[in-house]
Amino acid sequence: MSQTTISKVTEGTITFEEIQEIVKTKSVELLHLQFVDIEGILKHVTVTVEQLEDVVEGKMMFDGSSIKGFSPINKSDLYLLPDLNTFAVLPWTVEEGYAEARFLCSVKNPDGTLFEGDTRNVLKNTVARAAEQGYTISVGPELEFFLFEADEKGNPTVTLHDNAGYFEPSPKDLGERVRLEIYRALKAMGFTIEASHHEVAEGQHEINFKYADVLSAADKATTYKWVVKTIAGKYGLHATFMPKPVFGINGSGMHVNMSFFKDGENAFFDPSDKAQLSEAAYQFIAGLIENVKSFTAVTNPLVNSYKRLVPGYEAPCYIAWSASNRSALIRIPAKRGLATRVELRCPDPSANPYLAFAVIAAAGLEGIEKGLTAPAPVEADIFHMSEAEREERGIENLPGSLETAVAALENGTIGRATLGDHVYDEYVALKKAEWDSYRTAVHTWELVNYQAKF
């Protein structure tokens, strides 16, 4: 294969020759070509290493009509275009003389154009839009998860793995050994891990990895969820990124830390400002506040997401910003300079990272493009304000249900403009069907409260 051909499909810094050398050195025999459906659920097809050149040239075809949110059956042929920079040997497969590896892929049409139903391509479009304004986007996501005991068949139970609390060590933190193996696997796959700890709720954990450009960050978030689940399974556990798996304790969030850079400098930093924030940072914040109701159905995509976004469990449900206040929806962490960033605290880890990061970046970019003005920051504890006080301060609520969130998505403009017609239409239809299924089902709570009484 010519170097010219390779350069057309290479999105990262690793070269085809380097991949060939790793394949040889590590005795890689199988390649997993991975991509996500509209919900961000990882899919893959496995081929032998002898097909590496065809893989890299984007010649591997699959049936798009079998993937949720993709193609109708009469236009089902799609192709996988690997991002060479996502190549990684899977450390849990390595044994003497054998290993497996993976690529994350974008999806393309038979004519070579990018498939508009691929959510990775949606994020690429947002990256291109920001680039037109001279910006690159940097993201550091923080994904929490729970560990539950699994039964003898590997199915999840409702028994939490431990009853430890925030930052507690062993012996109460029974997940320490699991997190260590997750850390080792992620490190072997190219992650830089910054912290690992037990979270606030029983059985809840968090492993933080270093920020990256927004596309790489979405790739890493997708990989992270897969690795966490895979390693947990080896310990007879089930890891879930469900936002609120247990009533009465904290749910899991995916705080999204985002910065815009221009000419190598952090565009959100201004040392002359009182808060050391630039005009672009304030406009970005204003764009988030203006659009957050319209994109919550993307960042918080499940019926269950709205069981987390309630007062009393640290999850933000009020639309406000602050330089440090953790009860606010938008927070500005203390570090400045190159580390200046805006943290959006409502997203949860069930979201498709490609879509979530796309709508957040697009909302902030709209604020910059329109020169929007951010409201005054709120430094008081919003959780303990009365409804009247919040109303007096003009602090609104996030949508309270998936139904309300989808209606806000339809009434706004940020969704269709960012996702494109294909993904937008498929996503709205999917979420309406999900809500209708929930609405019409008879739940245990109803049986407990009504069956005997009436």
C-alpha positions, -999 to +999 in steps of 0.1 A: +000+000+000+014+034-010+022+061+016-002+084-003-031+060+003-022+056+040-020+094+045-056+098+033-070+076+061-046+085+089-062+108+115-036+105+142+001+105+147+009+068+146+020+055+112+009+024+093+045+011+095+045+016+133+013-004+136+028-032+114+057-033+138+035-035+169+014-062+153+046-083+146+062-076+180+030-084+200+019-113+178-014-097+171-037-122+153-072-105+155-083-070+149-116-056+163-130-027+143-151-007+167-177+020+162-208+032+181-245+033+173-267+064+179-269+057+216-231+054+219-232+016+224-200+001+212-201-023+182-174-042+165-165-067+138-134-089+142-111-097+113-077-115+110-045-095+110-038-106+074-065-081+064-047-052+080-041-033+047-077-036+036-088-025+071-066+006+070-078+015+034-114+014+047-125-016+027-144-034+054-181-033+047-210-040+071-248-039+072-259-005+085-296-015+086-288-037+116-274-008+136-297+014+157-302+048+141-282+040+109-295+030+075-327+017+059-325-018+045-324-004+009-292+017+017-275-007+041-240-010+027-216+010+048-178+010+054-155+014+084-127+039+083-103+033+112-086+062+130-050+049+132-044+068+163-069+047+182-050+015+175-043-004+207-034-039+218-059-052+243-038-061+274-063-087+287-058-108+255-020-109+256-005-143+261+026-160+248+026-157+210-009-142+208-027-109+212-057-090+199-060-053+190-086-027+181-093+004+160-121+029+166-137+038+133-157+064+116-184+052+091-184+061+054-207+057+025-199+035-005-188+066-024-162+075+003-181+103+019-186+103+056-219+088+067-241+114+083-257+089+107-224+082+124-222+101+156-184+103+155-188+122+122-213+145+139-185+155+164-161+159+135-185+185+120-185+204+152-147+203+153-147+217+118-171+245+127-149+256+157-119+255+134-135+280+111-135+304+140-099+296+148-106+273+178-096+239+188-116+221+215-101+204+246-122+182+268-116+163+301-146+141+310-151+126+345-172+094+343-185+078+375-197+042+377-212+016+401-200-019+408-226-046+415-223-082+422-230-105+392-247-139+394-231-172+382-241-164+346-226-129+347-259-111+349-261-080+372-278-083+406-290-055+428-263-061+454-237-033+456-201-045+457-192-025+489-206+000+514-176+024+514-179+061+511-160+090+495-122+085+493-124+055+517-095+030+513-094-007+518-106-028+536-140-009+531-133-001+495-136-035+479-132-020+444-095-010+449-081-041+432-106-038+403-097-001+398-060-010+398-065-035+370-086-010+351-058+015+355-032-009+342-053-018+312-061+018+303-024+028+307-013+000+284-038+014+259-023+048+259-043+066+286-027+090+311-045+083+344-046+112+369-067+099+398-086+068+410-109+067+440-141+055+457-169+080+451-196+093+475-222+065+471-218+029+482-203+008+453-195+040+433-161+047+417-143+072+395-111+070+375-099+102+359-079+104+327-060+134+312-079+158+289-075+156+251-088+172+219-125+167+218-126+138+193-099+119+212-117+126+245-149+111+231-129+081+219-113+077+253-147+080+271-161+052+248-130+030+254-130+037+291-166+025+295-158-007+276-126-014+296-143-008+329-171-032+321-147-058+307-123-058+337-152-058+362-166-089+345-133-107+352-139-101+389-174-115+389-188-079+390-211-058+368-201-022+361-229+001+352-229+037+339-266+039+345-272+074+360-293+064+391-292+027+398-301+029+435-328+051+451-317+072+480-280+076+472-260+097+447-262+089+410-233+089+385-224+119+365-201+127+336-188+162+343-175+177+311-146+201+314-142+221+282-117+247+269-113+264+236-077+271+224-066+296+197-031+298+184-019+275+211-033+297+239-063+290+261-090+313+248-108+312+281-080+328+301-075+365+307-052+375+336-066+410+336-101+400+345-112+397+381-120+360+377-092+357+351-118+347+325-118+360+289-147+376+271-149+344+251-153+323+283-182+345+295-198+342+261-193+304+261-210+302+295-239+324+282-242+300+252-245+270+275-271+287+297-291+298+266-292+263+251-289+238+280-326+230+281-325+223+244-296+198+247-303+181+280-321+152+261-286+145+245-264+149+276-290+131+299-306+107+275-325+081+296-357+080+316-334+072+345-313+103+339-340+124+355-340+104+387-305+117+392-313+153+384-332+160+416-323+181+447-304+165+476-278+143+459-252+168+446-264+166+410-271+201+395-307+207+385-307+245+385-294+266+356-267+289+370-230+293+370-203+301+395-165+304+398-165+276+425-200+268+437-206+230+432-244+235+435-243+254+402-248+237+368-217+254+354-185+257+375-151+272+368-125+251+385-098+270+404-068+264+380-060+292+355-037+297+326-036+268+302-059+249+326-087+274+325-119+255+317-157+255+320-172+225+338-207+214+329-220+192+357-253+179+344-243+153+318-243+116+328-222+087+316-251+070+298-248+097+271-232+091+237-199+111+243-197+121+206-231+137+207-228+151+242-195+169+235-208+181+201-239+198+215-220+213+245-193+227+222-218+240+197-239+257+224-208+275+237-196+284+203-230+299+195-226+321+226-192+333+212-205+339+177-236+358+189-216+377+216-241+366+243-238+380+278-236+357+308-258+364+338-242+372+371-226+342+389-244+326+418-221+320+448-249+310+473-259+274+479-287+270+453-297+236+468-309+254+500-326+283+484-364+284+485-383+282+452-393+319+457-356+329+461-346+310+430-374+326+410-364+360+423-328+354+411-340+341+377-326+306+383-345+281+361-347+244+364-334+218+340-361+196+324-376+172+349-382+142+327-371+127+294-405+137+279-399+174+288-363+173+277-372+159+242-399+186+238-372+212+246-349+196+221-376+199+194-385+235+204-348+246+203-325+250+173-292+236+187-302+199+183-309+197+146-282+223+137-255+202+155-267+166+150-278+170+114-311+159+100-304+121+100-292+118+136-316+144+149-347+127+134-336+092+145-326+104+180-359+122+186-379+092+174-359+068+196-363+089+227-401+094+222-405+056+218-384+051+250-406+076+270-438+060+256-426+025+266-419+038+302-451+058+303-473+028+295-454+001+315-467-010+349-439-005+375-432-022+408-438+011+426-474+011+413-480-025+424-466-019+459-487+012+464-519+004+445-525-033+441-536-041+476-551-007+484-575-006+455 
